[in-house]
Amino acid sequence: MFPLDQQLVWIKWRDAVGVQTRFDGESIANLSLVINTNLGWIGHENEERVVLVSGISTSGEVDALVIPTNDIVERIPATLEPKKKKKKGR
């Protein structure tokens, strides 16, 4: 079973998006680049990819994304502590 005591991380990464799953020569020009933001645990990591686990079932199956490391824009450790509000001066 996947260890749930691992640090949560936010990963912002680049991806190409289109309205089709297959492209021809003309429709390939309609692809757009976007920045995705996902939260999860690092399930596996090497120099080529990061496997980000975002969910786990009672059977041990996981929901995961495979993100190429070259497409990662930012990686931020997540915190579960609420940010302290600044006191307003009177």
N, C-alpha and C positions, 0 to 999 in steps of 0.2 A: 504494500500500500504506500502511496505517496506521502512523504513526511510533511505534515501540516505546520510544523514549527519553523519553517523557513521564512525568511524575510520576503514580504510582498514588495514588488517593484512595479513602477509605471514605466512602460517602454513606448517611446514615440518613434515611429518608423515610417519610411517612405514605401509607397505601394502604387502600382498602376491600376486604374479602375476603368472599366468599360461596361457597356450594357449587354455585351455578348460574352459567351464563354469561348467562342472560336472566332477568329478574325481573318478577313481576306485583305488583299493589298490596299483597298480603298478605306475600309473601316478601321484599319490600324491607326490612321491619323487621328481618330476620335478618342484615343486613349488619353486619360488625364492622370497626372501625378497628384497624390494626396498624402497627407500626414495622418496616420492612424495613431490612436493612443489606446493602449491596453494595459490592464492591471492583472497581475498574477504572480505565481511562483516560478522560479527558474527550475524546470524539470531536468534539463540537460543543456550543456553549453560546450562549444568548442570554437576553434578559430573561424569556422564557416557559418555557424548558425546558433541561435538561441531557441530553445523550446520553452515557450511560456505556457504554463498550465493555469487555466482560469476556473476550472471546476473539477470536482471529483465526486463519484457516486459511491454508494455503500458497497458496490461490488468491486470497487477499486479502479474502474474505468475513469479516464481523465479526458477533459476537453482541453485541447492544446493547439497552439499556433506555432508554426516553424517560421522564424524570422531570420533572414540572412543578416549576418553581423554588419555587412557593408551598408545595409539599409537603415540601421539604427541611427536616429538623430540624437536621441537623448534617453538616458536611463536614470531613473530617480528612485531611490529607496522610499517606499511608502511608510507613512507613520499613521498609527491608529489614535495618537493623542491629538485632541483638538487644539487648534492654534489659540494662543492666549490673545484675548482682545486687548487693544491698547486702551488705557484709561483716558478719557477726554478731560482736558483741563477746564476748570471753570473760571 
